[in-house]
């Protein structure tokens, strides 16, 4: 049972890292940052 949980944990971690690398390769990090800045500015009321 513990071995099965460890396998799931490690496979999800590896899958997450793969998706992060793909997102950075496609330039999605700039899009996410831009959207986060816009949301923060709207909440504060500056933008």
PDB file of N, H, CA, C and O in Angstrom:
ATOM      1  N   UNK A   1       0.828  -1.200   0.000  1.00  0.00           N
ATOM      2  CA  UNK A   1       0.000   0.000   0.000  1.00  0.00           C
ATOM      3  C   UNK A   1       0.870   1.262   0.000  1.00  0.00           C
ATOM      4  O   UNK A   1       0.613   2.198  -0.756  1.00  0.00           O
ATOM      5  N   UNK A   2       1.894   1.279   0.846  1.00  0.00           N
ATOM      6  H   UNK A   2       2.104   0.518   1.460  1.00  0.00           H
ATOM      7  CA  UNK A   2       2.773   2.448   0.899  1.00  0.00           C
ATOM      8  C   UNK A   2       3.537   2.599  -0.411  1.00  0.00           C
ATOM      9  O   UNK A   2       3.749   3.715  -0.887  1.00  0.00           O
ATOM     10  N   UNK A   3       3.948   1.481  -0.990  1.00  0.00           N
ATOM     11  H   UNK A   3       3.776   0.575  -0.603  1.00  0.00           H
ATOM     12  CA  UNK A   3       4.666   1.531  -2.259  1.00  0.00           C
ATOM     13  C   UNK A   3       3.779   2.114  -3.343  1.00  0.00           C
ATOM     14  O   UNK A   3       4.258   2.866  -4.193  1.00  0.00           O
ATOM     15  N   UNK A   4       2.504   1.784  -3.329  1.00  0.00           N
ATOM     16  H   UNK A   4       2.115   1.174  -2.639  1.00  0.00           H
ATOM     17  CA  UNK A   4       1.563   2.305  -4.308  1.00  0.00           C
ATOM     18  C   UNK A   4       1.398   3.815  -4.144  1.00  0.00           C
ATOM     19  O   UNK A   4       1.335   4.529  -5.145  1.00  0.00           O
ATOM     20  N   UNK A   5       1.325   4.320  -2.912  1.00  0.00           N
ATOM     21  H   UNK A   5       1.376   3.740  -2.099  1.00  0.00           H
ATOM     22  CA  UNK A   5       1.203   5.762  -2.673  1.00  0.00           C
ATOM     23  C   UNK A   5       2.461   6.495  -3.121  1.00  0.00           C
ATOM     24  O   UNK A   5       2.374   7.588  -3.681  1.00  0.00           O
ATOM     25  N   UNK A   6       3.604   5.919  -2.886  1.00  0.00           N
ATOM     26  H   UNK A   6       3.675   5.031  -2.431  1.00  0.00           H
ATOM     27  CA  UNK A   6       4.853   6.551  -3.320  1.00  0.00           C
ATOM     28  C   UNK A   6       4.917   6.631  -4.837  1.00  0.00           C
ATOM     29  O   UNK A   6       5.377   7.634  -5.382  1.00  0.00           O
ATOM     30  N   UNK A   7       4.466   5.597  -5.524  1.00  0.00           N
ATOM     31  H   UNK A   7       4.092   4.781  -5.082  1.00  0.00           H
ATOM     32  CA  UNK A   7       4.469   5.576  -6.983  1.00  0.00           C
ATOM     33  C   UNK A   7       3.565   6.677  -7.517  1.00  0.00           C
ATOM     34  O   UNK A   7       3.930   7.378  -8.461  1.00  0.00           O
ATOM     35  N   UNK A   8       2.389   6.833  -6.921  1.00  0.00           N
ATOM     36  H   UNK A   8       2.092   6.264  -6.155  1.00  0.00           H
ATOM     37  CA  UNK A   8       1.460   7.874  -7.347  1.00  0.00           C
ATOM     38  C   UNK A   8       2.063   9.253  -7.089  1.00  0.00           C
ATOM     39  O   UNK A   8       1.979  10.138  -7.941  1.00  0.00           O
ATOM     40  N   UNK A   9       2.663   9.435  -5.932  1.00  0.00           N
ATOM     41  H   UNK A   9       2.732   8.717  -5.240  1.00  0.00           H
ATOM     42  CA  UNK A   9       3.263  10.723  -5.581  1.00  0.00           C
ATOM     43  C   UNK A   9       4.372  11.092  -6.563  1.00  0.00           C
ATOM     44  O   UNK A   9       4.399  12.213  -7.071  1.00  0.00           O
ATOM     45  N   UNK A  10       5.270  10.174  -6.830  1.00  0.00           N
ATOM     46  H   UNK A  10       5.248   9.263  -6.417  1.00  0.00           H
ATOM     47  CA  UNK A  10       6.391  10.462  -7.726  1.00  0.00           C
ATOM     48  C   UNK A  10       5.933  10.670  -9.165  1.00  0.00           C
ATOM     49  O   UNK A  10       6.466  11.529  -9.867  1.00  0.00           O
ATOM     50  N   UNK A  11       4.952   9.892  -9.606  1.00  0.00           N
ATOM     51  H   UNK A  11       4.519   9.194  -9.035  1.00  0.00           H
ATOM     52  CA  UNK A  11       4.485  10.064 -10.981  1.00  0.00           C
ATOM     53  C   UNK A  11       3.771  11.402 -11.156  1.00  0.00           C
ATOM     54  O   UNK A  11       3.909  12.037 -12.201  1.00  0.00           O
ATOM     55  N   UNK A  12       3.008  11.843 -10.148  1.00  0.00           N
ATOM     56  H   UNK A  12       2.896  11.328  -9.299  1.00  0.00           H
ATOM     57  CA  UNK A  12       2.367  13.155 -10.227  1.00  0.00           C
ATOM     58  C   UNK A  12       3.399  14.279 -10.198  1.00  0.00           C
ATOM     59  O   UNK A  12       3.239  15.285 -10.889  1.00  0.00           O
ATOM     60  N   UNK A  13       4.443  14.116  -9.413  1.00  0.00           N
ATOM     61  H   UNK A  13       4.573  13.299  -8.852  1.00  0.00           H
ATOM     62  CA  UNK A  13       5.506  15.115  -9.357  1.00  0.00           C
ATOM     63  C   UNK A  13       6.216  15.227 -10.704  1.00  0.00           C
ATOM     64  O   UNK A  13       6.456  16.332 -11.191  1.00  0.00           O
ATOM     65  N   UNK A  14       6.545  14.108 -11.292  1.00  0.00           N
ATOM     66  H   UNK A  14       6.350  13.211 -10.895  1.00  0.00           H
ATOM     67  CA  UNK A  14       7.223  14.120 -12.594  1.00  0.00           C
ATOM     68  C   UNK A  14       6.320  14.711 -13.668  1.00  0.00           C
ATOM     69  O   UNK A  14       6.779  15.485 -14.508  1.00  0.00           O
ATOM     70  N   UNK A  15       5.043  14.354 -13.647  1.00  0.00           N
ATOM     71  H   UNK A  15       4.670  13.725 -12.965  1.00  0.00           H
ATOM     72  CA  UNK A  15       4.094  14.892 -14.615  1.00  0.00           C
ATOM     73  C   UNK A  15       3.954  16.405 -14.455  1.00  0.00           C
ATOM     74  O   UNK A  15       3.864  17.128 -15.447  1.00  0.00           O
ATOM     75  N   UNK A  16       3.936  16.885 -13.216  1.00  0.00           N
ATOM     76  H   UNK A  16       4.010  16.298 -12.410  1.00  0.00           H
ATOM     77  CA  UNK A  16       3.847  18.321 -12.970  1.00  0.00           C
ATOM     78  C   UNK A  16       5.061  19.053 -13.525  1.00  0.00           C
ATOM     79  O   UNK A  16       4.922  20.098 -14.160  1.00  0.00           O
ATOM     80  N   UNK A  17       6.229  18.517 -13.291  1.00  0.00           N
ATOM     81  H   UNK A  17       6.342  17.667 -12.775  1.00  0.00           H
ATOM     82  CA  UNK A  17       7.457  19.144 -13.789  1.00  0.00           C
ATOM     83  C   UNK A  17       7.459  19.162 -15.323  1.00  0.00           C
ATOM     84  O   UNK A  17       7.884  20.144 -15.932  1.00  0.00           O
ATOM     85  N   UNK A  18       6.989  18.090 -15.937  1.00  0.00           N
ATOM     86  H   UNK A  18       6.643  17.293 -15.443  1.00  0.00           H
ATOM     87  CA  UNK A  18       6.918  18.046 -17.405  1.00  0.00           C
ATOM     88  C   UNK A  18       5.985  19.131 -17.926  1.00  0.00           C
ATOM     89  O   UNK A  18       6.315  19.819 -18.893  1.00  0.00           O
ATOM     90  N   UNK A  19       4.811  19.292 -17.289  1.00  0.00           N
ATOM     91  H   UNK A  19       4.543  18.733 -16.504  1.00  0.00           H
ATOM     92  CA  UNK A  19       3.871  20.316 -17.737  1.00  0.00           C
ATOM     93  C   UNK A  19       4.422  21.721 -17.515  1.00  0.00           C
ATOM     94  O   UNK A  19       4.178  22.610 -18.330  1.00  0.00           O
ATOM     95  N   UNK A  20       5.150  21.934 -16.442  1.00  0.00           N
ATOM     96  H   UNK A  20       5.349  21.211 -15.780  1.00  0.00           H
ATOM     97  CA  UNK A  20       5.761  23.241 -16.192  1.00  0.00           C
ATOM     98  C   UNK A  20       6.791  23.544 -17.279  1.00  0.00           C
ATOM     99  O   UNK A  20       6.843  24.663 -17.790  1.00  0.00           O
ATOM    100  N   UNK A  21       7.601  22.564 -17.628  1.00  0.00           N
ATOM    101  H   UNK A  21       7.559  21.656 -17.213  1.00  0.00           H
ATOM    102  CA  UNK A  21       8.620  22.762 -18.664  1.00  0.00           C
ATOM    103  C   UNK A  21       7.959  23.053 -20.009  1.00  0.00           C
ATOM    104  O   UNK A  21       8.418  23.924 -20.748  1.00  0.00           O
ATOM    105  N   UNK A  22       6.894  22.337 -20.331  1.00  0.00           N
ATOM    106  H   UNK A  22       6.521  21.630 -19.731  1.00  0.00           H
ATOM    107  CA  UNK A  22       6.181  22.579 -21.589  1.00  0.00           C
ATOM    108  C   UNK A  22       5.599  23.993 -21.601  1.00  0.00           C
ATOM    109  O   UNK A  22       5.683  24.689 -22.613  1.00  0.00           O
ATOM    110  N   UNK A  23       5.010  24.421 -20.479  1.00  0.00           N
ATOM    111  H   UNK A  23       4.943  23.855 -19.657  1.00  0.00           H
ATOM    112  CA  UNK A  23       4.449  25.763 -20.407  1.00  0.00           C
ATOM    113  C   UNK A  23       5.495  26.848 -20.580  1.00  0.00           C
ATOM    114  O   UNK A  23       5.247  27.843 -21.260  1.00  0.00           O
ATOM    115  N   UNK A  24       6.654  26.670 -19.977  1.00  0.00           N
ATOM    116  H   UNK A  24       6.856  25.862 -19.424  1.00  0.00           H
ATOM    117  CA  UNK A  24       7.734  27.639 -20.130  1.00  0.00           C
ATOM    118  C   UNK A  24       8.224  27.651 -21.577  1.00  0.00           C
ATOM    119  O   UNK A  24       8.502  28.717 -22.126  1.00  0.00           O
ATOM    120  N   UNK A  25       8.329  26.481 -22.193  1.00  0.00           N
ATOM    121  H   UNK A  25       8.103  25.616 -21.747  1.00  0.00           H
ATOM    122  CA  UNK A  25       8.775  26.396 -23.581  1.00  0.00           C
ATOM    123  C   UNK A  25       7.814  27.119 -24.523  1.00  0.00           C
ATOM    124  O   UNK A  25       8.242  27.735 -25.499  1.00  0.00           O
ATOM    125  N   UNK A  26       6.516  27.043 -24.228  1.00  0.00           N
ATOM    126  H   UNK A  26       6.169  26.543 -23.435  1.00  0.00           H
ATOM    127  CA  UNK A  26       5.513  27.687 -25.077  1.00  0.00           C
ATOM    128  C   UNK A  26       5.301  29.165 -24.749  1.00  0.00           C
ATOM    129  O   UNK A  26       4.537  29.847 -25.431  1.00  0.00           O
ATOM    130  N   UNK A  27       5.973  29.661 -23.711  1.00  0.00           N
ATOM    131  H   UNK A  27       6.594  29.107 -23.156  1.00  0.00           H
ATOM    132  CA  UNK A  27       5.879  31.070 -23.357  1.00  0.00           C
ATOM    133  C   UNK A  27       4.662  31.418 -22.527  1.00  0.00           C
ATOM    134  O   UNK A  27       4.282  32.586 -22.448  1.00  0.00           O
ATOM    135  N   UNK A  28       4.048  30.430 -21.909  1.00  0.00           N
ATOM    136  H   UNK A  28       4.357  29.481 -21.973  1.00  0.00           H
ATOM    137  CA  UNK A  28       2.846  30.682 -21.124  1.00  0.00           C
ATOM    138  C   UNK A  28       3.147  31.391 -19.806  1.00  0.00           C
ATOM    139  O   UNK A  28       2.250  31.987 -19.210  1.00  0.00           O
ATOM    140  N   UNK A  29       4.392  31.337 -19.345  1.00  0.00           N
ATOM    141  H   UNK A  29       5.121  30.854 -19.830  1.00  0.00           H
ATOM    142  CA  UNK A  29       4.718  32.002 -18.086  1.00  0.00           C
ATOM    143  C   UNK A  29       4.537  33.512 -18.189  1.00  0.00           C
ATOM    144  O   UNK A  29       4.137  34.149 -17.214  1.00  0.00           O
ATOM    145  N   UNK A  30       4.819  34.089 -19.341  1.00  0.00           N
ATOM    146  H   UNK A  30       5.144  33.571 -20.132  1.00  0.00           H
ATOM    147  CA  UNK A  30       4.622  35.531 -19.529  1.00  0.00           C
ATOM    148  C   UNK A  30       3.136  35.872 -19.537  1.00  0.00           C
ATOM    149  O   UNK A  30       2.734  36.914 -19.019  1.00  0.00           O
ATOM    150  N   UNK A  31       2.325  35.004 -20.117  1.00  0.00           N
ATOM    151  H   UNK A  31       2.651  34.158 -20.537  1.00  0.00           H
ATOM    152  CA  UNK A  31       0.878  35.230 -20.149  1.00  0.00           C
ATOM    153  C   UNK A  31       0.300  35.173 -18.745  1.00  0.00           C
ATOM    154  O   UNK A  31      -0.510  36.019 -18.366  1.00  0.00           O
ATOM    155  N   UNK A  32       0.711  34.190 -17.984  1.00  0.00           N
ATOM    156  H   UNK A  32       1.370  33.503 -18.292  1.00  0.00           H
ATOM    157  CA  UNK A  32       0.210  34.044 -16.613  1.00  0.00           C
ATOM    158  C   UNK A  32       0.636  35.236 -15.764  1.00  0.00           C
ATOM    159  O   UNK A  32      -0.158  35.751 -14.977  1.00  0.00           O
ATOM    160  N   UNK A  33       1.873  35.675 -15.915  1.00  0.00           N
ATOM    161  H   UNK A  33       2.519  35.257 -16.554  1.00  0.00           H
ATOM    162  CA  UNK A  33       2.348  36.824 -15.154  1.00  0.00           C
ATOM    163  C   UNK A  33       1.578  38.086 -15.521  1.00  0.00           C
ATOM    164  O   UNK A  33       1.216  38.868 -14.642  1.00  0.00           O
ATOM    165  N   UNK A  34       1.325  38.291 -16.803  1.00  0.00           N
ATOM    166  H   UNK A  34       1.618  37.656 -17.518  1.00  0.00           H
ATOM    167  CA  UNK A  34       0.574  39.459 -17.250  1.00  0.00           C
ATOM    168  C   UNK A  34      -0.844  39.449 -16.688  1.00  0.00           C
ATOM    169  O   UNK A  34      -1.342  40.483 -16.243  1.00  0.00           O
ATOM    170  N   UNK A  35      -1.492  38.298 -16.706  1.00  0.00           N
ATOM    171  H   UNK A  35      -1.088  37.458 -17.067  1.00  0.00           H
ATOM    172  CA  UNK A  35      -2.846  38.189 -16.160  1.00  0.00           C
ATOM    173  C   UNK A  35      -2.853  38.413 -14.652  1.00  0.00           C
ATOM    174  O   UNK A  35      -3.766  39.047 -14.125  1.00  0.00           O
ATOM    175  N   UNK A  36      -1.848  37.901 -13.959  1.00  0.00           N
ATOM    176  H   UNK A  36      -1.106  37.386 -14.387  1.00  0.00           H
ATOM    177  CA  UNK A  36      -1.763  38.096 -12.514  1.00  0.00           C
ATOM    178  C   UNK A  36      -1.574  39.564 -12.171  1.00  0.00           C
ATOM    179  O   UNK A  36      -2.172  40.059 -11.216  1.00  0.00           O
ATOM    180  N   UNK A  37      -0.755  40.258 -12.935  1.00  0.00           N
ATOM    181  H   UNK A  37      -0.270  39.856 -13.711  1.00  0.00           H
ATOM    182  CA  UNK A  37      -0.550  41.693 -12.697  1.00  0.00           C
ATOM    183  C   UNK A  37      -1.838  42.461 -12.926  1.00  0.00           C
ATOM    184  O   UNK A  37      -2.182  43.345 -12.143  1.00  0.00           O
ATOM    185  N   UNK A  38      -2.561  42.127 -14.004  1.00  0.00           N
ATOM    186  H   UNK A  38      -2.282  41.409 -14.640  1.00  0.00           H
ATOM    187  CA  UNK A  38      -3.826  42.813 -14.281  1.00  0.00           C
ATOM    188  C   UNK A  38      -4.857  42.570 -13.190  1.00  0.00           C
ATOM    189  O   UNK A  38      -5.570  43.493 -12.796  1.00  0.00           O
ATOM    190  N   UNK A  39      -4.943  41.342 -12.700  1.00  0.00           N
ATOM    191  H   UNK A  39      -4.364  40.592 -13.021  1.00  0.00           H
ATOM    192  CA  UNK A  39      -5.896  41.035 -11.630  1.00  0.00           C
ATOM    193  C   UNK A  39      -5.530  41.805 -10.365  1.00  0.00           C
ATOM    194  O   UNK A  39      -6.410  42.355  -9.704  1.00  0.00           O
ATOM    195  N   UNK A  40      -4.258  41.850 -10.022  1.00  0.00           N
ATOM    196  H   UNK A  40      -3.543  41.403 -10.559  1.00  0.00           H
ATOM    197  CA  UNK A  40      -3.836  42.572  -8.815  1.00  0.00           C
ATOM    198  C   UNK A  40      -4.131  44.065  -8.936  1.00  0.00           C
ATOM    199  O   UNK A  40      -4.596  44.690  -7.982  1.00  0.00           O
ATOM    200  N   UNK A  41      -3.862  44.630 -10.105  1.00  0.00           N
ATOM    201  H   UNK A  41      -3.485  44.122 -10.879  1.00  0.00           H
ATOM    202  CA  UNK A  41      -4.122  46.054 -10.291  1.00  0.00           C
ATOM    203  C   UNK A  41      -5.613  46.365 -10.245  1.00  0.00           C
ATOM    204  O   UNK A  41      -6.007  47.425  -9.759  1.00  0.00           O
ATOM    205  N   UNK A  42      -6.453  45.448 -10.749  1.00  0.00           N
ATOM    206  H   UNK A  42      -6.133  44.587 -11.144  1.00  0.00           H
ATOM    207  CA  UNK A  42      -7.892  45.672 -10.696  1.00  0.00           C
ATOM    208  C   UNK A  42      -8.414  45.570  -9.272  1.00  0.00           C
ATOM    209  O   UNK A  42      -9.300  46.331  -8.884  1.00  0.00           O
ATOM    210  N   UNK A  43      -7.879  44.641  -8.489  1.00  0.00           N
ATOM    211  H   UNK A  43      -7.159  44.022  -8.804  1.00  0.00           H
ATOM    212  CA  UNK A  43      -8.333  44.495  -7.098  1.00  0.00           C
ATOM    213  C   UNK A  43      -7.951  45.693  -6.256  1.00  0.00           C
ATOM    214  O   UNK A  43      -8.725  46.127  -5.402  1.00  0.00           O
ATOM    215  N   UNK A  44      -6.766  46.230  -6.488  1.00  0.00           N
ATOM    216  H   UNK A  44      -6.138  45.877  -7.181  1.00  0.00           H
ATOM    217  CA  UNK A  44      -6.329  47.414  -5.735  1.00  0.00           C
ATOM    218  C   UNK A  44      -7.084  48.648  -6.209  1.00  0.00           C
ATOM    219  O   UNK A  44      -7.303  49.579  -5.434  1.00  0.00           O
ATOM    220  N   UNK A  45      -7.478  48.659  -7.463  1.00  0.00           N
ATOM    221  H   UNK A  45      -7.301  47.902  -8.093  1.00  0.00           H
ATOM    222  CA  UNK A  45      -8.217  49.788  -8.002  1.00  0.00           C
ATOM    223  C   UNK A  45      -7.346  50.768  -8.752  1.00  0.00           C
ATOM    224  O   UNK A  45      -7.792  51.871  -9.069  1.00  0.00           O
ATOM    225  N   UNK A  46      -6.112  50.393  -9.044  1.00  0.00           N
ATOM    226  H   UNK A  46      -5.749  49.497  -8.786  1.00  0.00           H
ATOM    227  CA  UNK A  46      -5.196  51.286  -9.754  1.00  0.00           C
ATOM    228  C   UNK A  46      -5.496  51.266 -11.243  1.00  0.00           C
ATOM    229  O   UNK A  46      -5.487  52.314 -11.889  1.00  0.00           O
ATOM    230  N   UNK A  47      -5.764  50.074 -11.801  1.00  0.00           N
ATOM    231  H   UNK A  47      -5.771  49.223 -11.276  1.00  0.00           H
ATOM    232  CA  UNK A  47      -5.881  49.927 -13.240  1.00  0.00           C
ATOM    233  C   UNK A  47      -7.233  50.107 -13.805  1.00  0.00           C
ATOM    234  O   UNK A  47      -7.414  49.998 -15.018  1.00  0.00           O
TER     235      UNK A  47
END
